[in-house]
Amino acid sequence: MHRVRLALAVLISILPLSTLRVLAYRLLLGYEILPGTRIGFGTVIAVSQARLHACKIGRFNLFIGPMHVFIGEGASIGNANIFACGYWTLQEKYRHAGYRRRIHIGDNALITSGHYFDGVGEFVLGEGSWVAGVGSQFWTHGAGVTDRDVHIGRECYLGSAVRFAPGATVGNRVLVAMGSVVAGKIDVNKALIGGVPASVLREEYDWIQRGRAR
């Protein structure tokens, strides 16, 4: 069945207009896609369930695997990102592993281009948060890992080429410096974090207000 879904999604992705792609994804694959959603040319969505709420998805993105995808209203995704969950997660031997297989992108969140998101566990990008630059990776599974979900709070800014290990979380209004590796739970708000592994560099650091002051 997943091969049929993938084949249909590939054909839909090369339809000439976003309105046609949206309509085909609704009718042929049963996705919930609200008015105002735009899907770029070459974007393949072959997942178990998708709910797209008046968002914008650029070109040549890949959503593939037995996962649930939610993209909130006003969210924007650039080009050539990969959101993937392996079909091996459905094997009987992994039945009790607790893989959540979920991608959740909050309202007004922004993802630029060229990033990788592992959907084996749960990945959550909070409302108004940015995955900026290129080349960031977010992993929700690994050998022997049981605490695997990755949660990013509201109004965060993630610099280029960051890495989130399974189980990594950050709070709200957090700026993650470029090249950082977040390998644990950093449950602080309004902070600058960075390093390998990442730690709190400055508390009470409001990157939004600092940006407005420039």
C-alpha positions as semicolon CSV with decimal commas, in nm:
position;residue;x (nm);y (nm);z (nm)
1;M;0,000;0,000;0,000
2;H;0,278;0,245;0,084
3;R;0,429;0,193;-0,261
4;V;0,100;0,289;-0,423
5;R;0,077;0,595;-0,200
6;L;0,430;0,696;-0,291
7;A;0,368;0,650;-0,663
8;L;0,052;0,863;-0,645
9;A;0,230;1,131;-0,443
10;V;0,512;1,152;-0,697
11;L;0,261;1,196;-0,980
12;I;0,069;1,458;-0,783
13;S;0,390;1,649;-0,706
14;I;0,451;1,725;-1,074
15;L;0,107;1,862;-1,150
16;P;0,147;2,213;-1,292
17;L;-0,045;2,421;-1,033
18;S;-0,055;2,431;-0,655
19;T;-0,435;2,424;-0,663
20;L;-0,426;2,099;-0,861
21;R;-0,172;1,945;-0,626
22;V;-0,379;2,041;-0,322
23;L;-0,697;1,899;-0,478
24;A;-0,527;1,574;-0,579
25;Y;-0,375;1,521;-0,235
26;R;-0,720;1,572;-0,084
27;L;-0,910;1,345;-0,322
28;L;-0,659;1,071;-0,393
29;L;-0,476;1,040;-0,061
30;G;-0,738;1,176;0,177
31;Y;-0,528;1,447;0,341
32;E;-0,696;1,728;0,532
33;I;-0,579;2,044;0,355
34;L;-0,745;2,372;0,445
35;P;-0,801;2,660;0,200
36;G;-0,501;2,888;0,162
37;T;-0,247;2,604;0,162
38;R;0,015;2,618;-0,114
39;I;0,226;2,317;-0,211
40;G;0,531;2,370;-0,430
41;F;0,622;2,179;-0,742
42;G;0,801;1,850;-0,675
43;T;0,692;1,825;-0,312
44;V;0,606;1,462;-0,237
45;I;0,373;1,390;0,056
46;A;0,342;1,014;0,109
47;V;0,247;0,969;0,476
48;S;-0,020;0,797;0,683
49;Q;-0,204;1,118;0,764
50;A;-0,152;1,487;0,684
51;R;-0,329;1,796;0,818
52;L;-0,219;2,117;0,650
53;H;-0,377;2,438;0,781
54;A;-0,335;2,732;0,541
55;C;0,042;2,692;0,526
56;K;0,303;2,737;0,254
57;I;0,531;2,451;0,146
58;G;0,805;2,519;-0,108
59;R;0,952;2,304;-0,384
60;F;1,102;1,956;-0,372
61;N;1,025;1,875;-0,011
62;L;0,986;1,510;0,083
63;F;0,742;1,385;0,346
64;I;0,761;1,007;0,347
65;G;0,681;0,723;0,584
66;P;0,412;0,588;0,818
67;M;0,382;0,908;1,020
68;H;0,129;1,179;1,095
69;V;0,213;1,531;0,978
70;F;0,052;1,849;1,110
71;I;0,149;2,191;0,976
72;G;-0,020;2,488;1,139
73;E;-0,175;2,800;0,998
74;G;0,070;3,053;0,861
75;A;0,365;2,814;0,881
76;S;0,617;2,832;0,597
77;I;0,856;2,563;0,475
78;G;1,127;2,637;0,219
79;N;1,273;2,402;-0,038
80;A;1,436;2,059;-0,037
81;N;1,369;1,957;0,322
82;I;1,329;1,591;0,419
83;F;1,076;1,464;0,673
84;A;1,113;1,087;0,697
85;C;1,002;0,785;0,900
86;G;1,117;0,435;0,807
87;Y;0,862;0,165;0,738
88;W;1,072;-0,065;0,954
89;T;0,892;0,097;1,251
90;L;0,583;-0,108;1,159
91;Q;0,760;-0,441;1,198
92;E;0,622;-0,670;1,466
93;K;0,945;-0,665;1,667
94;Y;0,908;-0,287;1,716
95;R;0,540;-0,303;1,806
96;H;0,599;-0,212;2,170
97;A;0,882;0,035;2,113
98;G;0,653;0,334;2,149
99;Y;0,748;0,511;1,828
100;R;0,508;0,806;1,799
101;R;0,577;0,873;1,428
102;R;0,465;1,234;1,435
103;I;0,576;1,568;1,290
104;H;0,408;1,877;1,437
105;I;0,492;2,224;1,304
106;G;0,315;2,502;1,490
107;D;0,134;2,807;1,362
108;N;0,354;3,073;1,198
109;A;0,666;2,858;1,231
110;L;0,937;2,892;0,966
111;I;1,167;2,626;0,823
112;T;1,411;2,742;0,557
113;S;1,574;2,495;0,315
114;G;1,791;2,185;0,321
115;H;1,714;2,039;0,665
116;Y;1,645;1,682;0,782
117;F;1,370;1,580;1,025
118;D;1,343;1,226;1,160
119;G;0,981;1,131;1,219
120;V;1,028;0,798;1,397
121;G;0,952;0,958;1,732
122;E;0,776;1,291;1,777
123;F;0,920;1,616;1,647
124;V;0,748;1,937;1,762
125;L;0,839;2,286;1,642
126;G;0,653;2,543;1,849
127;E;0,449;2,838;1,728
128;G;0,652;3,115;1,568
129;S;0,983;2,927;1,589
130;W;1,245;2,936;1,313
131;V;1,472;2,665;1,179
132;A;1,706;2,900;0,995
133;G;2,010;2,857;0,769
134;V;2,075;2,517;0,610
135;G;2,186;2,169;0,707
136;S;2,025;2,117;1,048
137;Q;1,928;1,766;1,161
138;F;1,673;1,648;1,416
139;W;1,685;1,284;1,528
140;T;1,413;1,105;1,724
141;H;1,558;0,753;1,741
142;G;1,887;0,577;1,802
143;A;2,037;0,256;1,936
144;G;1,908;0,187;2,286
145;V;1,721;0,519;2,302
146;T;1,389;0,528;2,487
147;D;1,359;0,905;2,554
148;R;1,350;1,002;2,190
149;D;1,108;1,289;2,120
150;V;1,242;1,631;2,020
151;H;1,044;1,936;2,136
152;I;1,130;2,296;2,048
153;G;0,932;2,566;2,227
154;R;0,756;2,877;2,101
155;E;0,936;3,168;1,930
156;C;1,276;3,000;1,918
157;Y;1,548;3,068;1,662
158;L;1,776;2,783;1,555
159;G;2,089;2,884;1,368
160;S;2,238;2,703;1,072
161;A;2,368;2,345;1,095
162;V;2,243;2,261;1,443
163;R;2,195;1,902;1,559
164;F;1,928;1,777;1,797
165;A;1,986;1,433;1,945
166;P;1,696;1,206;2,051
167;G;1,521;1,341;2,358
168;A;1,655;1,695;2,320
169;T;1,425;1,982;2,415
170;V;1,450;2,358;2,451
171;G;1,209;2,606;2,610
172;N;1,045;2,919;2,469
173;R;1,221;3,218;2,310
174;V;1,553;3,035;2,299
175;L;1,825;3,115;2,047
176;V;2,039;2,813;1,953
177;A;2,375;2,921;1,813
178;M;2,480;2,787;1,473
179;G;2,662;2,455;1,476
180;S;2,539;2,360;1,822
181;V;2,461;2,003;1,926
182;V;2,166;1,983;2,165
183;A;2,186;1,650;2,344
184;G;1,958;1,688;2,643
185;K;1,670;1,879;2,797
186;I;1,742;2,250;2,833
187;D;1,420;2,366;2,996
188;V;1,489;2,740;3,015
189;N;1,311;3,031;2,851
190;K;1,460;3,347;2,696
191;A;1,815;3,215;2,678
192;L;2,110;3,185;2,441
193;I;2,243;2,833;2,418
194;G;2,530;2,693;2,217
195;G;2,829;2,461;2,202
196;V;2,903;2,091;2,163
197;P;2,721;1,973;2,363
198;A;2,502;2,282;2,397
199;S;2,462;2,457;2,730
200;V;2,315;2,785;2,850
201;L;2,549;3,069;2,755
202;R;2,327;3,357;2,866
203;E;2,003;3,366;3,060
204;E;1,734;3,632;3,016
205;Y;1,845;3,671;2,655
206;D;1,554;3,789;2,440
207;W;1,663;3,748;2,079
208;I;1,335;3,895;1,953
209;Q;1,372;4,225;2,138
210;R;1,741;4,247;2,050
211;G;1,654;4,203;1,683
212;R;1,396;4,482;1,694
213;A;1,646;4,717;1,853
214;R;1,880;4,701;1,554
